[in-house]
Amino acid sequence: MQPPPEVIRTKHHRVACDGSGQVEAALGHPRVYYQIDDSIGFVDCGYCDRRFVLEGGPADTGQ
């Protein structure tokens, strides 16, 4: 399994992704919202594979 292309650590359970950040917003994807489950501690974007990791959660390696 390959690591996700980008990992974003967050303190919030609800996150939004539109694929922007390293590219212009117009080159991203539609904005989608995700809920991070406490038992997993992360969620991956279905469009760009960006991973959102809950700080202090089970998936948080501190990197």
Helices and strands as residue ranges (DSSP letters): E 7-10, E 14-17, G 25-27, E 32-35, E 42-44, E 51-54
